[in-house]
Amino acid sequence: MALGLPGAIRGCLFDLDGVLTRTAEVHAAAWKEMFDGYLRERARRTGQPFVPFDPVRDYDAYVDGRPREDGTRSFLASRGIELPEGGPGDPPGAETIRGLSARKNEIVLRRIREDGVAAYPGSVRYVRAAARAGLRRAVVSSSANCRAVLAAAGIEDLFEARIDGAVAERDKLRGKPAPDTFLAGARALGLEPPAAAVFEDALAGVAAGRAGGFGFVVGVDRAGQAEALAAHGADVVVKDLADLLAEGRPEP
């Protein structure tokens, strides 16, 4: 199994945050800052208790891997909160799905400007090895900031195609756990799903890879959720993509 993948695999579809770059932690912190600010103000107005956003449990269950507005809507629904969708002109922080989502994005961009972006060295090694082996390579991310993050991390040139939040909105692609964006990534590489492998750290992303009928799904366990990744459909779970290059790598 070259690169830890079945022989029929001809291309790789990589999630961005948490798989290629260390931005999953940035996103979790930004979601917490945004939601806690909103929930604290809502509690003050309503007299209900303030229950903060959990950057591990709530992040994994409701927002990780999902398009931004889907994540906002999903988490608020878990708290029994329904808000109007709003419109594209809503200012960041407005009490609408779009307004709160815009506030979250504002926080992410601020944190990226202040702290920069780092790629996982093991992931860079793996992608370079995949390129040398002749495998096609695409990034599939729900983030509308995908290109900027790739450029900031210095790895944009390693990929032949990019399906991100902007593409998903333009082409009306459903977000993960629906397989639409991964299917679009495979098409961009000229591959049928059984010939492509999906690399994901989010439960919703792994579920999307399984739902799309892809030839192999690699779960990347950055947060101690190996069992959950396997339960959602990962064929193999690794701590780092470099594990797939090592002797004695996990077998599916």
C-alpha angles and dihedrals in degrees: 000000000000112000088356091294132117115262094249093064114108101168145026129224111200127195112221113216111063095001104059103008137032091241098110088083090049091052093047090052092047093050089050094049092049098043095042091052091051096042092048092052091045091051090051091052098043102033090234119135118271110241110183126225111264107227091207109033099031093038093053095043103042115016114019112112095000127115110268098254092044088054092050092048094045096051094045090050088055087060093045092251120141119188133176115264093237125196140276090266095059110123118239109278097023111146094256134092091255094044095052091043090052089051091053091051091049090055093048093051091048092051092047091051092049100041106023126219129279127197121217106256092217091054092050090051090050095048091049090050090050090052092050089050090055097249118150115241135206137165116228113190137155089218119109086203094059098116093047091050093049090050093047090051092048096236104103092109093059093074133069097201139020127204108185141154093284092053091045091053093046094048096037093240118170116240127244132314080048109078096227099110094046090048088052089050091053091049090050088057093045093246136131114231096255089060095054133076123213122216114198141158097187123085090224090051094050089049089051091052091051093045091052095059094241120175096241136004120204117198114207110207108207095146108043096264101121094134093050092049090052091046090053092055112279113152090205133007123212134177092224135004089243086070087072089060095050129095109260092026116171114278122218 
